[in-house]
C-alpha cells in the first residue's frame, strides 16, 4: 500500500491529486505540522526538513512534490500525466521546472513573510517585490500560453496539475490573473480527482 504523508492545503495536495488521477490505492497519513509533528526525530527520518509531502511505496521513500508526482506518473501512469515520448516528456519537465522555480517561488516568499515563518523572522518589506516577481513570471508564461486547454496543447499532464494548484495559491492570495488563466484554472479544478484528493487529506486530518 502506498502511504502519502499529508497536511491539508499544502503541496501534498499535488501528490494526492496525482494518485487520484492515476487511480491508485493509497492511504493518507496526516502530519500535524501546526503541532510540531514534522520536527520529531521519527518524521525527520522521512523528510530532513520536516515538511510534506512524503511518499512511501514499498522500500522507496521520497520527498519533494515534483519528484513524487513524476515518479508516480512514470512508474504507474503508462503515459497518463507524463507522456512516453521523450520530447513531450521533456516539455512536461520544462514546465514543471518553470512552475516550481519561477511561478510558485514568489508566492511562497509572500506566504513565508505573511504567516509561515516565525513572526520575528518575517520581513514584510519583501512582499511587494514577491508580488512583482509573480506578475513577471505570469507575463513570461503568457508568452507561451494563449488560452489553450492544456500547456502542451494535448492531454492533461503533470504540468497542468502543478500550474492549476499554483494558480489556486495565487487566487487565495488575491493576485490578479488574466482571464485566460482564470478560465484554465476553473476548467481543471473541476476534475473529480482534485476534489477526491482534498477530501482524503481532510479526512486524514480529523
Protein Blocks (a to p, Z undefined) as FASTA:
>chain_A
ZZddddehiaklmmmmmmmmnopacddddddfknopmmpmklmmmmmnopacdddehjbc
cehjklmmmmmmmmmnnopapafblklmmmmmmmmmmmmmmmmmmmmmmmmmmmmpcfkl
pcfklmmmmmmmmmmmmmmmmmmoghiabfnopacdfklmmmmmmmmmmmmnopacdfkl
mmmmmmmmmpmklmmmmmmmmmmmZZ
